[in-house]
């Protein structure tokens, strides 16, 4: 049996990354004799997962929407296909409040156009509750779907049936039964499309995609819509010139209310495609931009913010010698450059399409591989663990209420404040530890009276030097015993 190769390496980037830190807990390949793959994945209510994509191995005719429900270990519980006699393809999936799921993609089996937006609502067993098609006489596709706080569904993709240009970013909102609430387009006279949508804390929707109307090539494109479909703002991110295209692939909202989005950036020369990462404030203005430089092709397909406040990306990187891809993971802590990069794969081609955090320090990647499995390409699930974050367990404490408040802000780029409730007087030691257990700073040692007491850690060690970015433990021992985590992201 082929073994998975894990390649950890250094790259020349804005900040030199450390070694990759993720351990592979398990991998699963799912599919048949032909090509199959996953484009999106969500965690289910029972601790398992639902992965959605495409299959040429099962179902009717050419290609069908493919959905696989697994248990927590990645073993299939059920597999379903959706579609008809034409081409049907699944891109996005979201979990819904009723315990079911909504899948979005495109279909040529149904509808009135070349391709139509295809949404399938299923229950927890994968049985179809309803299907809907949306679009016109041209080609229309959905790439992403999410359920909103008001119980509706929003879908983002591309339309050639409506709008101003050759193609436009397409945004649809529908009620829980699939009936259209509104549709909107964004873009200009050129080629524009949407790839990813997320709902923001202010009940608006941010779509990430690509704009070819306002540039000589392509720019990453962010559009914010309010809950009624009105455009709040549009923003463009990229380089000028016909040889520097930029494609937007994925967006997520940060704890700060800002958004982070990623994609691919093309340049001239021997390094033709790199990863681009941008942060935008609540008005769409760029507040950060970073590029990961390597020697060949790198793709960023999915981004999520994880529990330590940093961002994790997945995609693929191409080997210049074999011309085959490996699944590629990148971690960035805001303000400290790239932290690490890691590739996983075999002697075939491997691709990461979606990454989610499933617990603190544990992640699931969905994609496809032909290095392993039964067919040409197979759907690929990889469960990963960050040994630093996942091993940071809060220490045993006195039974009863918490004595230490959550540090604030957290993550923090500077000082961290917290308070403690002391039910009685007595000795107390408050220390900051690294995740390896090394004492970084002693904040207090001595007797304390009963009552409330406030503390501030200035993110410096006992020698007065700023600590490195990462996860730290604030540990209290003595009259009370408690522990909290603080994340520093200078």
Protein Blocks (a to p, Z undefined) as FASTA:
>chain_A
ZZddddddddddfbdcdddfbdcfbdcdeddfbdcddfbdcddfkopacdddddfkgceh
jbdcddddddfkopafbdcdeddfbdcddfbdcddfkopacdddddfkgcjbfbdcdddd
ddfkopafbdcdeddfbdcddfbdcddfkopacdddddfkgcjblbdcddddddfkopaf
bdcdeddfbdcddfbdcddfkopacdddddfklccbbcdddddddfkopafbdcdddded
jklccddfbdcddfkopacdddddddedjblbccddddddfkopafbdcddddfbdcddf
bdcddfkopacdddddddfklopacdddddddehiapfbdcddddfbdcddfbdcdfbeh
iacdddddfkbcjblbdcdddddddfklmmmccddddedddfbdcddddddfbdcddddd
dfbgcddddddddfkopafbdfbgcdddedddddddehiafkopacdedddddddedjbc
cdddddddZZ
